[in-house]
């Protein structure tokens, strides 16, 4: 279904093979400072200020977590254990610092163990409220201010208003390009598959904005006026928690469907909304991140999250929704049951899948997706 003549997509694939890529290495050679992060509640434009470079941390190609299992419980999600395994193995040594969010107990334990085992010189934890009201927003804004001060002090970088505004404008440019590519998936015959679109999204999250923007623009130029080879068997939406492996999306699409929309931590909806600038740039960033992330960890906001998925289903003409959760994820484990019921009540076909961080059981995954498509008459 993708335009097979497009070669730029191969470059995005290359950027995801290892936890650090050629663009990141280039930025380090230029004197920039890569900072690893693990959650969508991290204010990315702040980590792009001055000489800083944000890197969403992944563990591509991990074979096992034998070492990490000595420090983290076997009932902690495999995403967390995989990151610790790579950290212990020195796979993130290019990073000069880490920023975590107190989003779940699992990531807090990762922060604890990283502090104990690797002793990074900068290892910051953003505290987070559990409610989305004004008091919670004010709390988060102060947390971001504190992070900005500590980054400026530790790395001798400029996190002042003018620099943050410059960072936001560059970040918004990237988001606009990604949104334009994502909106092409509304076509009857999308010119880009869901797996390839996710490659672009992930490459943008692990590469310096300034260096990845030209490649994203080139891809948009290559596919903007194109169409897929044929109409897909079904138009699907994937929702859920952390997912940074485009091969998982590819396995879903192997049965003839196409993922035209996504609503997960590392996805595009609502992750590609531009950051409005209306006053203090740092406060604008914090307010935007706090309001748009819509994570299940936030109490009293379930209806808003359901409405956003239903709205996306209509906008992208989705035939069915696949909810994927990493095994032992407390946050999505609780959310998914109520979410399945709410979407089915709205007349939307739903398939719930539980998985490990590392892609495994691909045959079973394909079988379940095949049965889901058949149940929809597809």
C-alpha positions in Angstrom: 0.0 0.0 0.0 3.0 2.3 0.4 4.6 4.0 -2.6 7.4 1.4 -3.0 9.5 3.9 -5.1 10.1 6.0 -2.0 13.6 5.5 -0.8 13.7 8.1 1.9 11.7 5.8 4.2 14.8 3.4 4.2 16.8 6.2 5.8 14.3 6.4 8.7 14.6 2.7 9.1 18.4 3.0 9.4 18.0 5.6 12.1 16.1 3.1 14.3 18.4 0.1 14.1 20.5 1.1 17.2 19.7 3.1 20.3 21.9 5.9 19.0 22.0 6.9 15.3 24.3 8.8 12.9 22.4 12.1 13.4 22.8 11.9 17.1 26.5 11.0 16.8 26.9 14.0 14.5 25.3 16.3 17.0 27.7 15.1 19.7 30.6 15.8 17.5 29.3 19.3 17.0 29.3 19.8 20.8 25.6 19.2 21.5 24.3 17.5 24.7 21.9 14.5 24.3 19.4 14.0 27.1 17.5 10.7 27.3 13.8 10.7 28.3 11.1 8.1 28.7 7.7 9.7 28.9 5.4 12.0 26.8 5.1 14.3 29.9 8.7 15.4 29.4 8.7 18.9 27.8 10.7 18.1 24.7 11.3 21.7 23.5 13.0 22.5 26.9 15.4 19.6 26.1 16.0 21.1 22.7 17.1 24.5 24.1 20.5 25.9 23.3 22.9 22.9 23.0 20.5 20.2 24.4 19.2 17.4 22.3 16.2 15.2 23.4 16.4 11.5 22.8 13.4 9.2 23.5 15.1 6.1 24.9 14.5 2.7 23.2 16.0 -0.8 23.3 15.8 -1.9 19.7 16.7 -5.5 19.0 17.0 -6.5 22.6 17.3 -10.3 23.1 16.7 -10.6 26.8 16.9 -8.9 30.2 19.0 -11.4 32.2 21.0 -8.7 34.0 18.2 -6.3 34.6 16.1 -9.1 36.0 18.5 -9.2 39.0 17.5 -5.7 39.9 13.9 -5.3 38.8 11.0 -7.6 39.6 9.7 -10.1 36.9 6.3 -8.4 37.2 7.7 -5.0 36.2 7.0 -4.3 32.5 9.5 -5.5 29.9 10.0 -2.0 28.5 11.4 -0.8 31.8 13.6 -3.9 32.2 14.8 -3.6 28.6 16.0 0.0 29.2 17.9 -1.0 32.3 19.5 -3.9 30.5 20.8 -1.6 27.8 21.9 1.0 30.3 23.9 -1.6 32.3 25.4 -2.8 29.0 26.6 0.7 28.2 24.3 1.2 25.2 23.3 4.7 26.3 26.7 6.0 27.3 26.4 8.7 24.6 23.7 10.3 26.7 24.9 13.1 29.1 21.8 13.1 31.3 18.3 11.6 31.9 14.9 13.1 32.6 12.2 10.9 34.0 8.6 11.5 35.0 7.0 9.9 38.1 4.4 8.5 35.7 4.3 5.0 37.1 6.0 2.8 39.7 7.9 0.9 37.1 9.7 3.9 35.7 10.4 5.2 39.2 12.2 1.9 39.9 14.2 2.3 36.7 15.2 5.8 37.9 16.3 4.3 41.3 18.4 1.5 39.7 19.9 3.8 37.1 21.0 6.2 39.9 22.5 3.3 41.9 24.1 1.3 39.1 25.3 4.0 36.5 25.3 7.1 38.6 24.6 9.6 35.8 25.7 13.1 36.6 22.3 14.4 35.7 19.3 12.2 36.5 16.2 14.3 37.1 12.7 13.1 38.1 9.7 15.3 37.2 6.9 14.9 39.7 3.4 14.6 38.4 0.0 15.2 39.9 -2.8 12.7 39.2 -5.5 15.2 38.3 -5.8 17.5 35.3 -7.3 20.6 37.0 -5.8 24.0 37.5 -4.0 23.0 40.7 -2.3 20.0 38.9 -1.4 22.2 36.0 0.2 24.8 38.2 2.1 22.1 40.0 3.5 20.7 36.7 4.5 24.2 35.5 6.6 24.7 38.7 8.2 21.2 38.1 9.2 22.3 34.5 10.6 25.6 35.8 12.7 23.6 38.3 14.0 21.3 35.6 14.9 24.3 33.4 16.9 25.9 36.2 18.8 22.6 36.9 19.5 22.0 33.2 20.9 25.6 32.9 23.0 25.2 36.1 24.4 21.7 35.3 25.1 22.0 31.6 25.8 25.8 31.4 23.1 26.2 28.7 20.6 29.0 28.1 17.0 28.1 29.1 15.8 31.7 29.1 12.5 32.8 27.4 14.1 33.8 24.0 15.9 30.5 23.7 12.8 28.4 24.7 10.7 30.4 22.1 13.3 29.6 19.4 13.2 25.9 20.4 9.4 25.9 20.3 9.3 27.4 16.8 11.8 24.8 15.5 9.8 22.0 17.2 6.5 23.3 15.7 8.1 23.2 12.3 8.8 19.5 12.7 5.3 18.8 14.1 3.7 20.6 11.1 5.6 18.4 8.7 4.7 15.2 10.6 1.1 16.2 10.8 1.0 16.8 7.0 2.3 13.3 6.5 -0.1 11.8 9.0 -3.1 13.5 7.4 -2.3 11.7 4.1 -3.5 8.6 5.9 -7.1 10.0 5.6 -7.0 9.2 1.9 -9.0 6.2 0.5 -5.6 4.7 -0.5 -3.0 6.1 1.9 0.4 6.6 0.3 2.2 5.5 3.4 1.7 2.5 5.6 1.1 2.7 9.4 4.4 1.0 10.1 6.4 3.4 7.8 4.6 6.4 9.4 5.6 5.1 12.8 9.2 4.8 11.6 9.1 8.5 10.7 7.6 9.5 14.1 10.2 7.4 16.1 13.1 8.7 14.0 12.0 12.2 14.8 11.9 11.4 18.5 15.5 10.0 18.6 17.2 12.5 16.3 18.1 16.2 16.7 15.2 18.3 15.3 17.4 20.5 13.1 19.0 17.5 11.4 15.8 15.4 10.9 13.6 18.1 9.5 15.1 18.1 6.0 14.6 14.3 5.7 10.9 14.6 6.9 10.3 17.4 4.3 11.8 15.3 1.6 9.6 12.4 2.4 6.5 14.6 2.4 7.5 15.9 -1.0 7.9 12.4 -2.3 4.5 11.0 -1.2 2.2 14.1 -0.9 0.6 13.6 -4.4 0.7 9.8 -4.4 -1.8 7.1 -3.5 -1.4 3.5 -2.3 -1.5 0.7 -4.7 -4.9 -0.5 -3.6 -7.6 0.1 -1.0 -6.8 -1.6 2.3 -8.8 -4.6 3.6 -9.6 -2.5 6.7 -8.7 0.9 8.2 -7.4 0.4 11.7 -6.5 2.5 14.7 -4.0 1.4 17.3 -4.3 2.7 20.8 -2.5 2.0 24.1 0.8 2.6 26.0 4.4 2.7 25.0 5.1 1.4 21.5 8.4 2.2 19.8 8.8 -0.7 17.4 7.3 -0.1 13.9 7.7 -3.9 13.2 4.7 -4.5 15.6 2.6 -2.2 13.4 3.9 -4.0 10.3 2.8 -7.4 11.7 -0.7 -6.0 12.2 -0.8 -4.7 8.7 0.5 -8.0 7.3 -3.1 -9.3 7.1 -4.1 -6.7 4.6 -5.3 -3.9 6.9 -3.6 -0.5 7.3 -3.1 1.5 10.5 -4.4 4.9 9.5 -4.5 6.4 13.1 -2.7 5.9 16.4 -3.3 7.0 20.0 -0.4 5.7 22.1 2.5 7.3 24.0 4.8 7.4 21.0 2.1 8.1 18.4 0.8 11.1 16.5 -2.7 11.8 18.0 -2.6 14.2 19.8 1.2 14.2 20.0 1.6 16.4 16.9 -0.4 19.4 18.0 1.5 22.6 17.7 2.5 24.4 20.9 0.8 27.9 21.0 3.0 30.8 22.1 1.0 33.4 24.1 3.2 34.6 26.9 6.0 33.0 28.9 7.3 30.3 26.5 8.3 27.9 29.2 4.9 28.1 30.8 3.3 27.7 27.3 5.3 24.5 26.8 4.4 23.1 30.2 0.7 23.9 29.8 0.6 22.3 26.4 2.3 19.1 27.5 0.1 18.8 30.5 -3.1 19.3 28.6 -2.5 17.3 25.4 -0.9 14.1 26.7 -4.1 12.6 28.1 -2.5 9.6 29.9 -4.6 7.0 31.8 -2.5 7.8 34.9 -4.7 11.0 35.2 -7.8 10.5 37.2 -11.3 11.9 36.3 -10.3 12.2 32.7 -11.5 8.9 31.2 -14.4 10.3 29.3 -12.1 12.8 27.5 -9.8 10.1 26.4 -12.7 8.0 25.1 -14.1 11.0 23.2 -10.7 11.7 21.5 -10.6 8.1 20.2 -14.1 8.2 19.0 -13.5 11.5 17.3 -10.4 10.1 15.6 -12.3 7.0 14.5 -14.8 9.2 12.7 -12.2 11.6 11.2 -10.0 8.8 9.8 -12.9 6.5 8.9 -11.6 3.7 11.1 -13.2 0.3 10.8 -11.8 -1.1 14.0 -9.6 -0.2 17.0 -6.7 -2.4 18.3 -5.7 -1.7 21.9 -2.2 -2.9 22.7 -0.7 -2.9 26.2 2.7 -4.1 27.5 2.3 -7.0 29.9 2.2 -5.9 33.6 1.6 -2.2 32.7 -0.6 -1.1 35.7 -1.8 2.1 34.1 -3.0 0.7 30.8 -4.0 -2.6 32.3 -6.7 -0.8 34.3 -7.7 1.6 31.5 -8.0 -1.0 28.8 -10.9 -2.9 30.3 -13.1 0.2 30.6 -11.9 1.5 27.3 -12.9 -1.7 25.4 -16.4 -1.5 26.9 -16.8 2.2 26.1 -15.8 1.8 22.5 -18.0 -1.3 22.0 -20.9 0.6 23.5 -20.2 3.2 20.8 -20.5 0.5 18.1 -16.8 0.4 17.4 -15.2 -3.1 16.9 -12.3 -3.6 19.3 -9.4 -6.0 19.7 -7.3 -6.0 22.9 -3.7 -7.4 22.6 -1.3 -7.9 25.5 2.4 -8.0 24.4 6.0 -8.0 25.6 8.2 -5.0 24.7 10.3 -7.1 22.4 8.3 -8.4 19.3 7.6 -12.0 19.9 4.8 -14.5 19.0 4.3 -12.8 15.7 2.4 -15.8 14.3 -0.2 -15.6 17.1 -0.5 -11.8 16.6 -1.2 -12.3 12.9 -3.8 -14.9 13.6 -5.7 -12.7 16.1 -5.6 -9.7 13.7 -6.8 -12.0 10.9 -9.7 -13.2 13.0 -10.5 -9.6 14.0 -10.7 -8.5 10.4 -13.0 -11.4 9.6 -15.3 -10.6 12.5 -15.8 -7.2 10.9 -16.7 -8.8 7.6 -13.4 -7.8 6.1 
